[in-house]
Amino acid sequence: MDELSVLAASGEWWTTPWWDKPGAPVPYPCPKEQLAQSADILKRYFDAPWARDLAERPRRNLVFPNLCIGGTMSALQFVVYLAEMLQALESAEGLARVVAALKGEKSESAFLEVEAAYAFALADYSVQFPAEGGKKSADVLVELGEVNLAIECKRLQPEAWEKWEDDLTKDLIRALPGWCTEQNLSVSVALNTRLTQVCMSDSKNPELNEAFRRAIVQVIDNAVSDALAKGDIPVEFYVNEVAHVRVASQTKDELGQVCGMEPGSPAVTRRILQNGVIRACEQLPVGAAGVVFVYSKLLPEPQFFRTFFDAVCAAKRDALSQLVAVVLCPLQTTFHRASPIIFSNAQTRFPTCRPKILDVLTSKFGGTVISEA
Protein backbone atom coordinates (compact mmCIF):
# COMPACT_ATOMS: atom_id res chain seq x y z
CA MET A 1 0.00 0.00 0.00
CA ASP A 2 1.23 3.53 -0.72
CA GLU A 3 1.58 6.16 2.00
CA LEU A 4 -1.75 7.87 1.29
CA SER A 5 -3.63 4.56 1.40
CA VAL A 6 -2.13 3.74 4.80
CA LEU A 7 -3.05 7.17 6.13
CA ALA A 8 -6.55 6.94 4.68
CA ALA A 9 -7.06 3.68 6.58
CA SER A 10 -6.09 4.80 10.08
CA GLY A 11 -4.89 8.40 9.99
CA GLU A 12 -2.55 7.66 12.90
CA TRP A 13 0.57 9.16 11.36
CA TRP A 14 2.35 9.02 14.76
CA THR A 15 2.12 5.21 15.17
CA THR A 16 5.07 4.73 12.83
CA PRO A 17 6.06 8.23 11.76
CA TRP A 18 7.75 8.54 8.39
CA TRP A 19 11.09 9.46 9.95
CA ASP A 20 11.21 6.05 11.70
CA LYS A 21 10.78 4.14 8.44
CA PRO A 22 13.60 2.79 6.26
CA GLY A 23 15.01 5.43 3.96
CA ALA A 24 14.38 8.38 6.27
CA PRO A 25 16.94 11.18 5.83
CA VAL A 26 20.04 11.09 7.98
CA PRO A 27 21.67 12.69 9.84
CA TYR A 28 18.71 13.93 11.82
CA PRO A 29 18.62 17.64 12.70
CA CYS A 30 18.05 16.72 16.34
CA PRO A 31 18.05 13.62 18.59
CA LYS A 32 15.34 11.08 17.73
CA GLU A 33 13.98 11.50 21.24
CA GLN A 34 13.18 15.11 20.34
CA LEU A 35 11.35 13.96 17.23
CA ALA A 36 9.29 11.64 19.41
CA GLN A 37 8.48 14.55 21.71
CA SER A 38 7.54 16.65 18.70
CA ALA A 39 5.16 13.93 17.53
CA ASP A 40 3.54 13.78 20.98
CA ILE A 41 2.92 17.53 20.84
CA LEU A 42 1.64 17.64 17.27
CA LYS A 43 -0.74 14.67 17.51
CA ARG A 44 -2.76 16.70 20.04
CA TYR A 45 -3.48 19.21 17.30
CA PHE A 46 -3.30 17.14 14.10
CA ASP A 47 -5.35 14.06 14.84
CA ALA A 48 -6.29 10.92 12.91
CA PRO A 49 -9.57 12.25 11.42
CA TRP A 50 -7.66 15.23 9.99
CA ALA A 51 -4.98 13.03 8.44
CA ARG A 52 -7.55 10.57 7.06
CA ASP A 53 -9.53 13.37 5.46
CA LEU A 54 -6.52 14.88 3.69
CA ALA A 55 -5.32 11.45 2.58
CA GLU A 56 -8.74 10.62 1.12
CA ARG A 57 -9.30 14.06 -0.41
CA PRO A 58 -5.86 15.58 -1.14
CA ARG A 59 -5.79 19.37 -1.27
CA ARG A 60 -3.42 22.22 -0.54
CA ASN A 61 -2.10 22.18 3.01
CA LEU A 62 1.29 23.13 4.44
CA VAL A 63 1.37 20.75 7.41
CA PHE A 64 0.13 17.43 5.97
CA PRO A 65 2.97 16.65 3.49
CA ASN A 66 5.68 17.59 5.99
CA LEU A 67 4.18 15.82 8.99
CA CYS A 68 2.58 12.76 7.37
CA ILE A 69 4.55 12.09 4.16
CA GLY A 70 7.91 13.78 4.71
CA GLY A 71 11.04 12.17 3.35
CA THR A 72 13.32 15.22 3.42
CA MET A 73 15.51 17.04 5.91
CA SER A 74 13.43 20.21 5.54
CA ALA A 75 10.31 18.23 6.47
CA LEU A 76 12.03 17.05 9.66
CA GLN A 77 12.99 20.63 10.45
CA PHE A 78 9.38 21.69 9.88
CA VAL A 79 8.07 19.03 12.30
CA VAL A 80 10.46 20.09 15.07
CA TYR A 81 9.91 23.81 14.49
CA LEU A 82 6.11 23.60 14.42
CA ALA A 83 6.08 21.55 17.62
CA GLU A 84 8.38 24.07 19.33
CA MET A 85 6.13 26.97 18.34
CA LEU A 86 2.86 25.33 19.35
CA GLN A 87 4.30 24.23 22.68
CA ALA A 88 5.47 27.79 23.40
CA LEU A 89 2.05 29.16 22.42
CA GLU A 90 -0.17 26.51 23.99
CA SER A 91 -1.50 28.92 26.64
CA ALA A 92 -2.18 31.72 24.13
CA GLU A 93 -5.81 32.79 23.98
CA GLY A 94 -7.34 31.98 20.59
CA LEU A 95 -4.74 29.39 19.57
CA ALA A 96 -7.57 27.05 18.51
CA ARG A 97 -8.50 29.46 15.70
CA VAL A 98 -4.98 29.38 14.28
CA VAL A 99 -4.72 25.58 14.64
CA ALA A 100 -8.00 25.20 12.74
CA ALA A 101 -6.50 27.32 9.97
CA LEU A 102 -3.30 25.25 10.02
CA LYS A 103 -5.42 22.15 9.46
CA GLY A 104 -7.23 23.72 6.50
CA GLU A 105 -6.53 25.49 3.25
CA LYS A 106 -5.30 28.69 4.93
CA SER A 107 -2.43 26.83 6.53
CA GLU A 108 0.34 28.89 4.94
CA SER A 109 -1.06 32.18 6.22
CA ALA A 110 -1.73 30.67 9.66
CA PHE A 111 1.85 29.40 9.87
CA LEU A 112 3.10 32.95 9.37
CA GLU A 113 0.90 34.21 12.22
CA VAL A 114 2.27 31.49 14.48
CA GLU A 115 5.85 32.28 13.47
CA ALA A 116 5.42 36.00 14.23
CA ALA A 117 3.72 35.30 17.58
CA TYR A 118 6.40 32.78 18.53
CA ALA A 119 9.14 35.42 18.37
CA PHE A 120 7.34 37.56 20.96
CA ALA A 121 6.47 34.54 23.12
CA LEU A 122 10.20 33.78 23.29
CA ALA A 123 10.68 37.29 24.65
CA ASP A 124 8.12 36.61 27.42
CA TYR A 125 5.29 38.63 25.88
CA SER A 126 1.76 37.37 26.47
CA VAL A 127 0.16 36.39 23.15
CA GLN A 128 -3.43 36.41 21.94
CA PHE A 129 -4.92 35.37 18.60
CA PRO A 130 -8.13 37.44 18.21
CA ALA A 131 -11.21 36.01 16.53
CA GLU A 132 -11.57 36.89 12.85
CA GLY A 133 -14.26 39.09 11.43
CA GLY A 134 -13.86 42.42 13.18
CA LYS A 135 -13.33 45.58 11.15
CA LYS A 136 -10.26 46.41 13.23
CA SER A 137 -8.95 42.98 14.17
CA ALA A 138 -5.25 42.22 14.00
CA ASP A 139 -3.90 38.69 13.52
CA VAL A 140 -1.94 38.69 16.80
CA LEU A 141 -1.95 40.82 19.95
CA VAL A 142 1.05 40.80 22.30
CA GLU A 143 1.65 42.58 25.59
CA LEU A 144 4.48 43.08 28.05
CA GLY A 145 4.56 45.92 30.54
CA GLU A 146 3.71 49.16 28.79
CA VAL A 147 4.01 47.62 25.32
CA ASN A 148 0.69 46.73 23.71
CA LEU A 149 1.32 45.58 20.18
CA ALA A 150 -0.94 44.50 17.33
CA ILE A 151 0.59 42.34 14.58
CA GLU A 152 -0.85 42.00 11.10
CA CYS A 153 0.54 39.41 8.66
CA LYS A 154 0.09 39.74 4.91
CA ARG A 155 1.07 36.96 2.56
CA LEU A 156 1.07 38.40 -0.93
CA GLN A 157 -0.72 36.00 -3.24
CA PRO A 158 0.96 35.02 -6.51
CA GLU A 159 0.06 37.18 -9.47
CA ALA A 160 -0.93 35.63 -12.78
CA TRP A 161 2.52 36.17 -14.26
CA GLU A 162 4.20 34.31 -11.37
CA LYS A 163 2.48 31.01 -12.17
CA TRP A 164 3.21 31.60 -15.85
CA GLU A 165 6.86 32.20 -14.98
CA ASP A 166 7.01 29.01 -12.89
CA ASP A 167 5.40 26.98 -15.67
CA LEU A 168 7.78 28.42 -18.28
CA THR A 169 10.80 27.66 -16.11
CA LYS A 170 9.64 24.06 -15.64
CA ASP A 171 9.01 23.71 -19.38
CA LEU A 172 12.53 24.88 -20.15
CA ILE A 173 14.12 22.66 -17.51
CA ARG A 174 12.31 19.65 -18.97
CA ALA A 175 13.48 20.65 -22.44
CA LEU A 176 17.13 21.22 -21.52
CA PRO A 177 18.18 17.54 -21.23
CA GLY A 178 16.78 16.92 -24.72
CA TRP A 179 19.40 19.26 -26.12
CA CYS A 180 22.25 17.36 -24.49
CA THR A 181 21.64 13.70 -25.25
CA GLU A 182 25.05 12.82 -26.68
CA GLN A 183 27.38 15.11 -24.76
CA ASN A 184 27.70 16.32 -21.19
CA LEU A 185 26.65 19.87 -21.87
CA SER A 186 25.62 22.83 -19.76
CA VAL A 187 22.86 25.03 -21.16
CA SER A 188 22.23 28.21 -19.17
CA VAL A 189 19.25 30.38 -20.05
CA ALA A 190 18.91 33.91 -18.66
CA LEU A 191 15.44 35.03 -19.67
CA ASN A 192 14.64 38.65 -20.43
CA THR A 193 13.73 40.20 -17.07
CA ARG A 194 10.67 41.84 -18.68
CA LEU A 195 9.45 38.72 -20.42
CA THR A 196 6.51 38.33 -18.06
CA GLN A 197 4.99 41.45 -19.60
CA VAL A 198 3.76 39.29 -22.50
CA CYS A 199 1.69 37.23 -20.05
CA MET A 200 -2.02 37.95 -20.45
CA SER A 201 -3.68 38.90 -17.17
CA ASP A 202 -7.09 38.04 -18.60
CA SER A 203 -8.00 34.59 -17.27
CA LYS A 204 -10.41 34.12 -20.17
CA ASN A 205 -7.52 33.40 -22.53
CA PRO A 206 -5.33 30.78 -20.79
CA GLU A 207 -4.57 29.14 -24.14
CA LEU A 208 -2.69 32.27 -25.21
CA ASN A 209 -0.34 32.16 -22.23
CA GLU A 210 0.27 28.46 -22.88
CA ALA A 211 0.97 29.22 -26.55
CA PHE A 212 3.44 31.94 -25.54
CA ARG A 213 5.30 29.48 -23.29
CA ARG A 214 5.52 26.91 -26.07
CA ALA A 215 6.79 29.56 -28.49
CA ILE A 216 9.51 30.69 -26.08
CA VAL A 217 10.66 27.12 -25.45
CA GLN A 218 10.67 26.42 -29.20
CA VAL A 219 12.67 29.50 -30.19
CA ILE A 220 15.30 28.78 -27.53
CA ASP A 221 15.36 25.08 -28.47
CA ASN A 222 15.94 25.97 -32.13
CA ALA A 223 18.72 28.43 -31.28
CA VAL A 224 20.52 25.90 -29.08
CA SER A 225 20.14 23.18 -31.73
CA ASP A 226 21.71 25.50 -34.32
CA ALA A 227 24.60 26.25 -31.97
CA LEU A 228 25.20 22.55 -31.33
CA ALA A 229 25.08 21.79 -35.04
CA LYS A 230 27.97 24.20 -35.58
CA GLY A 231 29.92 22.36 -32.89
CA ASP A 232 31.77 25.42 -31.62
CA ILE A 233 31.41 25.56 -27.85
CA PRO A 234 31.52 27.27 -25.45
CA VAL A 235 29.26 29.78 -27.14
CA GLU A 236 27.00 32.59 -25.93
CA PHE A 237 24.25 34.31 -27.88
CA TYR A 238 21.01 36.30 -27.59
CA VAL A 239 17.67 34.98 -28.83
CA ASN A 240 15.37 37.68 -30.19
CA GLU A 241 15.20 39.63 -26.89
CA VAL A 242 13.85 36.45 -25.28
CA ALA A 243 16.97 35.21 -23.53
CA HIS A 244 20.72 35.17 -23.24
CA VAL A 245 21.97 31.59 -23.70
CA ARG A 246 25.30 29.96 -22.93
CA VAL A 247 26.17 26.47 -24.15
CA ALA A 248 29.33 24.90 -22.74
CA SER A 249 30.84 21.62 -21.64
CA GLN A 250 29.45 20.55 -18.32
CA THR A 251 31.72 20.89 -15.29
CA LYS A 252 31.13 20.83 -11.55
CA ASP A 253 30.99 24.63 -11.64
CA GLU A 254 28.82 24.90 -14.75
CA LEU A 255 25.77 22.64 -14.71
CA GLY A 256 23.27 24.85 -16.50
CA GLN A 257 20.33 26.82 -15.16
CA VAL A 258 17.24 28.83 -16.04
CA CYS A 259 16.95 32.26 -14.47
CA GLY A 260 15.60 35.74 -15.08
CA MET A 261 12.20 37.42 -15.28
CA GLU A 262 12.30 38.77 -11.74
CA PRO A 263 10.58 42.17 -11.65
CA GLY A 264 12.68 45.08 -10.48
CA SER A 265 12.55 46.89 -7.17
CA PRO A 266 10.01 49.53 -8.34
CA ALA A 267 7.32 46.95 -9.14
CA VAL A 268 8.00 44.88 -6.02
CA THR A 269 8.05 47.99 -3.81
CA ARG A 270 4.72 49.24 -5.18
CA ARG A 271 3.09 45.88 -4.61
CA ILE A 272 4.37 45.48 -1.05
CA LEU A 273 3.38 49.02 -0.06
CA GLN A 274 -0.03 48.93 -1.74
CA ASN A 275 -1.17 45.36 -1.09
CA GLY A 276 0.82 44.66 2.05
CA VAL A 277 1.64 47.64 4.25
CA ILE A 278 -1.25 50.03 3.59
CA ARG A 279 -3.95 47.34 3.63
CA ALA A 280 -2.51 45.73 6.74
CA CYS A 281 -2.47 49.05 8.61
CA GLU A 282 -6.20 49.36 7.98
CA GLN A 283 -6.67 46.28 10.19
CA LEU A 284 -4.67 47.54 13.16
CA PRO A 285 -6.93 48.28 16.16
CA VAL A 286 -7.05 51.84 17.40
CA GLY A 287 -4.81 52.60 20.36
CA ALA A 288 -2.18 49.91 19.95
CA ALA A 289 1.25 50.09 18.39
CA GLY A 290 1.50 48.01 15.25
CA VAL A 291 3.93 45.82 13.35
CA VAL A 292 3.20 44.52 9.86
CA PHE A 293 4.81 41.34 8.56
CA VAL A 294 4.73 41.06 4.76
CA TYR A 295 5.65 37.72 3.23
CA SER A 296 6.57 37.99 -0.44
CA LYS A 297 8.19 35.74 -3.01
CA LEU A 298 10.47 38.62 -3.99
CA LEU A 299 11.91 41.50 -1.99
CA PRO A 300 13.11 44.89 -3.25
CA GLU A 301 16.58 46.35 -2.81
CA PRO A 302 16.51 47.49 0.85
CA GLN A 303 17.61 51.12 0.45
CA PHE A 304 15.31 51.58 -2.53
CA PHE A 305 12.37 50.35 -0.44
CA ARG A 306 13.51 52.50 2.50
CA THR A 307 13.17 55.65 0.36
CA PHE A 308 9.59 54.95 -0.68
CA PHE A 309 8.51 53.49 2.67
CA ASP A 310 9.62 56.71 4.38
CA ALA A 311 7.76 58.73 1.75
CA VAL A 312 4.54 56.77 2.38
CA CYS A 313 4.86 57.13 6.16
CA ALA A 314 5.30 60.90 5.81
CA ALA A 315 2.49 61.32 3.27
CA LYS A 316 0.06 59.18 5.29
CA ARG A 317 1.31 60.28 8.70
CA ASP A 318 -2.10 60.05 10.40
CA ALA A 319 -3.21 56.77 8.82
CA LEU A 320 0.11 55.05 9.58
CA SER A 321 0.87 56.69 12.92
CA GLN A 322 0.31 53.42 14.80
CA LEU A 323 2.86 51.61 12.67
CA VAL A 324 6.15 51.01 14.47
CA ALA A 325 7.83 48.76 11.92
CA VAL A 326 7.39 46.67 8.80
CA VAL A 327 9.09 43.29 8.47
CA LEU A 328 9.61 41.98 4.95
CA CYS A 329 10.04 38.20 4.83
CA PRO A 330 11.12 36.41 1.64
CA LEU A 331 8.97 33.40 0.78
CA GLN A 332 11.57 31.07 -0.68
CA THR A 333 11.24 28.00 1.49
CA THR A 334 10.34 27.78 5.14
CA PHE A 335 13.90 26.99 6.26
CA HIS A 336 16.11 28.23 3.44
CA ARG A 337 15.50 31.91 2.98
CA ALA A 338 17.33 35.17 3.34
CA SER A 339 17.11 37.10 6.58
CA PRO A 340 13.94 39.18 7.00
CA ILE A 341 14.50 42.92 6.68
CA ILE A 342 13.02 45.47 9.08
CA PHE A 343 12.04 49.08 8.44
CA SER A 344 11.07 51.22 11.42
CA ASN A 345 8.64 54.10 10.98
CA ALA A 346 10.21 57.40 12.03
CA GLN A 347 6.72 58.96 12.05
CA THR A 348 5.19 56.55 14.58
CA ARG A 349 3.42 57.95 17.62
CA PHE A 350 4.87 55.09 19.71
CA PRO A 351 8.59 55.97 19.67
CA THR A 352 9.26 54.85 23.25
CA CYS A 353 8.32 51.21 22.65
CA ARG A 354 10.08 51.01 19.28
CA PRO A 355 13.50 49.91 20.67
CA LYS A 356 11.93 47.00 22.60
CA ILE A 357 9.96 45.84 19.56
CA LEU A 358 12.97 46.08 17.26
CA ASP A 359 15.00 44.08 19.77
CA VAL A 360 12.51 41.20 19.57
CA LEU A 361 12.39 41.36 15.78
CA THR A 362 16.17 41.15 15.53
CA SER A 363 17.06 38.80 18.39
CA LYS A 364 14.09 36.39 18.21
CA PHE A 365 12.83 36.68 14.63
CA GLY A 366 16.28 37.03 13.08
CA GLY A 367 15.59 40.20 11.12
CA THR A 368 18.02 42.90 10.04
CA VAL A 369 17.13 46.56 10.59
CA ILE A 370 17.63 48.77 7.55
CA SER A 371 18.70 52.17 8.86
CA GLU A 372 17.20 55.39 7.63
CA ALA A 373 19.16 57.04 4.84
BELZINOR-V52127 format. One record per backbone hydrogen bond with DSSP energy under -0.5 kcal/mol. CO is the residue of the C=O (numbers start at 1). NH is the residue of the N-H. Records with the same first field share a line. If there is no record, write none. Layout:
CO=NH + NH
This chain:
2=6
3=7
4=8
5=9
6=10 + 11
7=11
11=13
12=15 + 16
14=17
17=20
18=21
21=24
31=34 + 35
32=36
33=37
34=38
35=39
36=40
37=41
38=42
39=43
41=44
42=45 + 46
45=47
47=51
48=52
49=53
50=54
51=55
52=56
53=57
61=65
62=66
63=67
64=68 + 69
65=69 + 70
72=76
73=77
74=78
75=79
76=80
77=81
78=82
79=83
80=84
81=85
82=86
83=87
84=88
85=89
87=90
89=92
92=95
93=129
94=97 + 98
95=99
96=100
97=101
98=102
99=103
101=104 + 106
102=63
104=107
106=110
107=111
108=112
109=113
110=114
111=115
112=116
113=117
114=118
115=119
116=120
117=121
118=122
119=123
120=125
121=124
126=143
127=93
128=130 + 141
131=134
134=137
140=151
141=128
142=149
143=126
144=147
146=148
147=144 + 149
148=289
149=142
150=291
151=139 + 140
152=293
154=156 + 295
159=162 + 163
160=164
161=165
162=166
163=167
164=168
165=169
166=170
167=171
168=172
169=173
170=174
171=175
172=176
173=177
175=178 + 179
176=179
177=180
183=185
184=250
185=187
186=188 + 248
187=257
188=190 + 246
189=191 + 259
190=244
191=261
192=195
194=197
195=198
196=199
201=203
202=205
203=206
205=208 + 209
206=210
207=211
208=212
209=213
210=214
211=215
212=216
213=217
214=218
215=219
216=220
217=221
218=222
219=223
220=224
221=225
222=226
223=227
224=228
225=229
226=230
227=231 + 232
231=233
235=247
237=245
238=240
239=242 + 243
242=192
243=239
244=190
245=237
246=188
247=234 + 235
248=186
251=254
254=251
257=189
259=191
264=268
265=269
266=270
267=271
268=272
269=273
270=274
271=275 + 276
272=276 + 277
273=278
274=279
276=280
277=281
278=282
280=283
281=284
285=288
289=150
290=324 + 325
291=152 + 293
292=294 + 327
293=154 + 295
294=296 + 329
295=156
296=331
301=305
302=306
303=307
304=308
305=309
306=310
307=311
308=312
309=313
310=314
311=315
312=316
314=317
316=320
318=321
320=323
321=349
322=290
324=345
325=292
326=328 + 343
327=294 + 329
328=330 + 341
329=296
330=332
333=332
340=368
341=328
342=370
343=326
344=346
345=348
350=354
351=355
353=357
354=358
355=359
356=360
357=361
358=362
359=363
360=364 + 365
361=367
368=342
369=371
